Amino acid sequence: VDSEPTISLSVFAKNRAQGAGGAGGAIATMEGSFATVSGCAFIENHAAIQGGAIYGVNGGSVTATRSVFLGNRTASIGSVAYARGLNSLVDPQDSEIRFDNCVFAGNEAGLGGALYLGGWAEVALVNSLMVDNRVGSSPTAGSAGIISESASNALIATNSTFYRHADGLVDYPADPGCGVPI
């Protein structure tokens, strides 16, 4: 809570977030924490529930620059990142995740092959590449690229490339058919 770690030139490989609260296989931020990563590799991390590599909730934020996300997994939602803010009348807190010059490849989740945005989340993709991310074999699985659960989310993609996502790129489960096939 309320921490600001900076991590550079590091590898997060084969980390596990297990059990009923298994979220954020490599990094978890919440309640005012802000992590900055630069030049890092997130490889084959796993979360039992949410955010195979990164979990940002209730005002927790992450900025990743010049980093790669390869083969991260979760059976549930958001293989690379899961973001959800806190909807509170007293103290609303958006969770923000920014990816700048990042590569997402071969990640897999039950929903949101790369990214999953719960409510009150802001995600920015700048100069990034997203390729071959996929959903599990469940017939109810959602988008292979990105799922945005709510109209309260903001997804901003600038000068980024999305390639080979057979099940679509952006999906809004509350409004089936809104996906963007890529």
C-alpha positions as CSV (number, residue, x, y, z in Angstrom):
1,V,0.0,0.0,0.0
2,D,1.3,3.4,-1.0
3,S,4.6,2.1,-2.3
4,E,6.5,3.2,-5.5
5,P,9.0,0.5,-6.5
6,T,11.1,1.0,-9.7
7,I,12.4,-2.1,-11.4
8,S,14.9,-2.1,-14.3
9,L,16.6,-4.7,-16.5
10,S,15.1,-7.6,-14.6
11,V,13.5,-10.9,-15.6
12,F,10.3,-12.3,-14.0
13,A,10.1,-15.9,-15.0
14,K,7.9,-18.8,-13.9
15,N,6.5,-17.0,-10.8
16,R,3.2,-18.3,-9.4
17,A,0.4,-16.6,-7.6
18,Q,-1.5,-19.6,-6.2
19,G,-4.6,-20.4,-4.1
20,A,-8.0,-18.6,-3.7
21,G,-6.4,-15.1,-3.9
22,G,-3.9,-16.0,-6.7
23,A,-3.5,-12.7,-8.5
24,G,-0.5,-11.0,-10.1
25,G,2.0,-13.8,-10.9
26,A,4.9,-11.3,-11.0
27,I,3.6,-7.9,-9.7
28,A,0.6,-6.8,-7.8
29,T,-0.3,-3.1,-7.0
30,M,-3.2,-1.8,-5.0
31,E,-4.5,1.1,-3.0
32,G,-2.2,3.9,-4.1
33,S,0.9,1.8,-5.0
34,F,2.6,2.6,-8.3
35,A,5.2,0.4,-9.9
36,T,7.5,1.4,-12.7
37,V,9.3,-1.3,-14.8
38,S,11.7,-0.7,-17.6
39,G,13.6,-3.1,-19.8
40,C,12.1,-6.1,-18.1
41,A,11.0,-9.6,-19.4
42,F,7.9,-11.3,-18.0
43,I,8.1,-14.9,-19.1
44,E,5.8,-17.8,-18.2
45,N,4.3,-16.3,-15.1
46,H,1.1,-17.7,-13.8
47,A,-1.8,-16.6,-11.6
48,A,-4.6,-18.9,-10.4
49,I,-7.2,-16.2,-10.7
50,Q,-6.2,-12.8,-12.3
51,G,-3.3,-11.1,-13.9
52,G,-0.8,-13.8,-14.9
53,A,2.0,-11.2,-14.9
54,I,0.5,-7.9,-13.5
55,Y,-2.5,-7.2,-11.2
56,G,-3.5,-3.6,-10.5
57,V,-6.6,-2.9,-8.4
58,N,-8.3,-0.3,-6.3
59,G,-6.0,2.6,-7.4
60,G,-2.9,0.5,-7.9
61,S,-1.0,1.5,-11.1
62,V,1.9,0.1,-13.3
63,T,3.9,1.7,-16.0
64,A,5.9,-0.7,-18.2
65,T,8.4,0.5,-20.7
66,R,10.5,-1.4,-23.3
67,S,9.4,-4.7,-21.7
68,V,8.3,-8.1,-23.1
69,F,5.4,-10.3,-21.9
70,L,5.8,-13.9,-23.3
71,G,3.9,-17.0,-22.4
72,N,2.1,-15.7,-19.3
73,R,-1.0,-17.7,-18.2
74,T,-4.1,-17.7,-16.1
75,A,-7.0,-20.1,-16.3
76,S,-9.2,-17.1,-15.4
77,I,-8.8,-13.5,-16.6
78,G,-6.0,-11.4,-18.0
79,S,-2.9,-13.4,-18.8
80,V,-0.6,-10.3,-18.9
81,A,-2.6,-7.8,-16.9
82,Y,-5.8,-7.4,-14.9
83,A,-6.9,-3.9,-14.0
84,R,-9.9,-2.8,-11.9
85,G,-10.4,0.4,-10.1
86,L,-12.5,1.1,-7.0
87,N,-16.0,2.5,-7.6
88,S,-16.6,4.4,-4.4
89,L,-18.8,7.5,-3.9
90,V,-16.4,8.6,-1.1
91,D,-13.0,7.9,-2.8
92,P,-13.2,6.6,-6.4
93,Q,-9.8,5.2,-7.5
94,D,-9.0,4.3,-11.1
95,S,-6.3,1.7,-11.7
96,E,-4.0,2.7,-14.5
97,I,-1.6,0.5,-16.5
98,R,0.5,1.9,-19.2
99,F,2.6,-0.1,-21.7
100,D,5.1,1.9,-23.8
101,N,7.2,0.0,-26.4
102,C,6.2,-3.4,-25.1
103,V,5.7,-6.8,-26.8
104,F,2.9,-9.2,-25.9
105,A,3.1,-12.7,-27.5
106,G,1.8,-16.1,-26.8
107,N,0.0,-15.3,-23.6
108,E,-3.2,-17.2,-22.7
109,A,-6.2,-16.8,-20.4
110,G,-9.7,-18.0,-19.9
111,L,-10.9,-14.4,-20.7
112,G,-8.8,-11.6,-22.2
113,G,-5.8,-13.4,-23.8
114,A,-3.5,-10.5,-23.0
115,L,-5.4,-7.8,-21.0
116,Y,-8.6,-7.7,-18.9
117,L,-10.1,-4.4,-17.8
118,G,-12.6,-4.6,-15.0
119,G,-14.5,-1.4,-14.1
120,W,-12.8,1.9,-13.6
121,A,-9.6,0.9,-15.3
122,E,-7.4,2.9,-17.6
123,V,-5.0,1.1,-19.9
124,A,-2.7,2.7,-22.5
125,L,-0.8,0.9,-25.2
126,V,1.8,3.1,-26.9
127,N,4.2,1.9,-29.7
128,S,3.5,-1.7,-28.6
129,L,3.0,-5.0,-30.4
130,M,0.4,-7.6,-29.5
131,V,0.5,-10.9,-31.4
132,D,-0.8,-14.5,-31.0
133,N,-2.4,-14.1,-27.6
134,R,-5.2,-16.5,-27.0
135,V,-8.1,-17.7,-24.8
136,G,-8.4,-21.1,-23.3
137,S,-10.6,-23.9,-24.7
138,S,-13.8,-22.8,-22.8
139,P,-16.8,-22.2,-25.1
140,T,-17.6,-19.1,-23.1
141,A,-14.1,-17.7,-23.5
142,G,-13.8,-14.1,-24.6
143,S,-11.5,-12.0,-26.7
144,A,-8.0,-13.3,-27.4
145,G,-6.6,-9.8,-27.2
146,I,-8.4,-7.5,-24.7
147,I,-11.6,-7.6,-22.8
148,S,-13.1,-4.4,-21.4
149,E,-15.9,-5.4,-18.9
150,S,-17.4,-1.9,-18.5
151,A,-18.1,1.4,-20.2
152,S,-16.3,3.0,-17.2
153,N,-13.0,1.8,-18.7
154,A,-10.6,3.7,-20.9
155,L,-8.5,1.8,-23.4
156,I,-6.1,4.0,-25.5
157,A,-4.0,2.4,-28.2
158,T,-1.5,4.7,-30.0
159,N,0.8,3.6,-32.8
160,S,0.4,0.0,-31.7
161,T,0.1,-3.2,-33.8
162,F,-2.3,-6.0,-33.2
163,Y,-1.8,-9.2,-35.1
164,R,-3.2,-12.7,-35.3
165,H,-6.0,-12.7,-32.7
166,A,-8.5,-15.1,-34.2
167,D,-11.2,-14.5,-31.6
168,G,-11.1,-10.7,-31.9
169,L,-9.2,-7.9,-30.2
170,V,-11.6,-6.0,-28.0
171,D,-14.7,-7.6,-26.5
172,Y,-17.4,-6.1,-24.3
173,P,-19.1,-9.1,-22.7
174,A,-22.1,-6.9,-21.7
175,D,-22.7,-6.2,-25.4
176,P,-21.9,-9.3,-27.4
177,G,-20.8,-8.7,-31.0
178,C,-18.9,-5.5,-30.1
179,G,-15.5,-7.2,-30.6
180,V,-13.2,-6.0,-33.3
181,P,-11.9,-8.9,-35.3
182,I,-8.2,-8.7,-36.2
